Amino acid sequence: MGKSLLNSQKIISEMDASQRIIIYCMGVEGKPIKDKVDIQKIIFLSAMSLPDIFENMYTFQKHKKGPYSEKIDEDVAVISNSGYVGGSQFGLSDSGYELFNDIEARIKDPLKSTLLENKEFVSDLTDDELLTFIYIMFPQYTENSEVWEKLKQYRVKNAVSMLKKEKITSSLAAVIAGYNYYDFEKYLMEQKIRWKS
């Protein structure tokens, strides 16, 4: 075994599971994560999908921009300060990718596929679209929000945009828009909006 691989394995074994998850999120698909809000929401959505795996790992507070975990911010700071983050966004440096390759070999489904799906879901969304989705799907997190009142006015716009990006189904878009399915479909036709079901 090379010295680099042994060193990588030692570093990974000393990391918290939550730090390994964040490194995996940053490295999967080779694309950086836009900002800390996206990191928070990728982990949040994954934790909501896999509560048994994420049990006691994170506590999400009702924050000004949706669910927030101080632990995630602390882990991102540790990873960044250790030199594993590179570039202007939240991507990995060369040494971060060395760790990622070892973590990727160890991480198993359903965690692996869930983190990937949530990164793909979040990646093309604007902050407004992402927060609208979060607030509709998890309404308990609207408490303490600084943006929900404004976002409510744009529910339909954000739902249509997510539908056009093929991030959500038309039935979910109707829920996010605050319509029943048939009224939403009628609205889409009247507005000459094309979508795939």
N, C-alpha and C positions, 0 to 999 in steps of 0.2 A: 504494500500500500504506500502511495506517495505521501510525503510530509504534508502537502496541502490538504489532501483528503482526510488524513488523521486529524489535522488541526480543525478542519470544517466539522467533522463529527463531534469533536470535543466541545466546540463552541455551541453546536446545536443541542447537545445533551445538557448543557448548562442553561439553555434558554427556557423561559416559560413557554408553555404550549401556545399561549396567546401571541407571543412574539413570533413563533414559527408560523402561525396562521397568517399574520400580517405580512411576513416575508413572502409566503406563498401567494397571497393576494397581489402583492406588488409585482411579482415575477411572472405569474401565469399569463400566457399569451404573448409575453414579451412586450406588453404595452404598459406604460406607467399609469398610475391612478391620478386623476386630475387634481384633487385636493383632499384635505382632511375630512371634509364633509362626506365625500364619496367613500373614503375608507370607513368612516363611522357607519354609513348606511349599508355598505356591503356586509360588514360584520353583523350589524343589527338584523338585516333580512335573513342572513344565514342562521343566526341564533334563534330567530323566530321559527324557522323551518326545521331546525334540529335541536330542540330544547334539551334533549338527553345528552347530546355531545357537548353542548355549550353550558351545561348546568354549572352554576357558581363561577363561571369564568369571567363574566362581565355583568355589571349592574348598569342598566340604562335608565338615565334620569330624563324627566320631561324638561327639555331644554329649549332655548330660544329658537333653535333650528332643528327641532325634532328630537328623536331619541339620541342621547349622548352618553358615552362611557368615558369617564376620566382615565380608566385603565388603558383604553385604546390610545389616547393621546400620550400617556406616559410611555407605552410600548413603542409608539412611533418615534418619540424623542430618543429613547434608548437606541433604537435601530439606526436612526439618523446620526446620532453622536458617535456611534461605533463605526461609522464610515460605510454602512451597507446601502445607503440611499444615494443615488446619483441623478444628475439632471435637474431641470427646473421644476419638474413635477415629482410625484412620488413613484419613481422607478428605482430599480436597483443599480448599484455600482457593480463593477466587475467582481469585487469580493462578496457583494450581496448575491450575485448570481451563482457564485460557488456554493453558498449556503442553500440557495433556492434549489439547485439541482439535487442536493442531498435530501432536502425536505420533500421535494416532489416525489422522489423515489419511495419515501416512507408514508406519505399521506394516503389515506384510503377513502373509497366511497362509503357512504354518501357525502362525507365532508368535502372531498375533492371536487366532485361534480357540482355540489351546491355552491361552493365558493366561486367556481368558474362561472356558473349560470348567473349568480348575482353580480359578479364583476361585469359580465357581458351586458346584463340588464341595465346597470347603472351607467355604463361607459358613455352612451350617446345621449343621455338625458341631460337637460338643463337642470340647474338647481331647483327652479320653480316646478318643473315636471316631477322631479324626484320627490320633493317635499309634498307636493299635492298627492302623489301616490301613497307616500308613507302616512300622511294625515288621514286619508280616506280609509286605508286598510287597517290602520292602528289609531283610531280616533282618541284614545286615551292620551296620546302624545301631543295633542293640540294645546293642552294646558301649558302655560308659560311660553307659548310660541310668540315670537315677535312678527311673524310673517303670515300666519294662517288667515287672518282677516283679509289681507290683501289677496292671498292666493285663492280664497273662496270665490272671488269675482272672476277668476280665470280658469275655473274648473273645466268648463267645456273646451276652451282653447287648449289647455294642457292635455285633456283626455284625447282630443282629436290628434294632437301632435304625437302623443305616444302611440296611438293607433296607426298613424301613417308610418311611423318608424318601425312598426311591427313589434313593439315591445309588449303590447297587451292585446287581448282579444277584444272584439267589438262588445261582447257582453260585459267585460270588465271596464271598458271605456265608458259604457253607459252608466255603470255604478259610480265611477269617478266623476262623470259629468253631472250626476244627480238626476238622471233620467231613467224611466223604465226603458227596456230594450227597444220596444217598438217605436216609442217617441224619439229615441236617439237615432235609430235607423232612418226614420222619416226626416229628422234634422239633417243627417248626413246626405241624404238624397237631395233634399231641397237646396243644400249648400253646394251640391255637385262635388262632394268629397268622395274620392275613390279610396277603397281600403280592401284589404284581403281578410277574409274571415279565418 
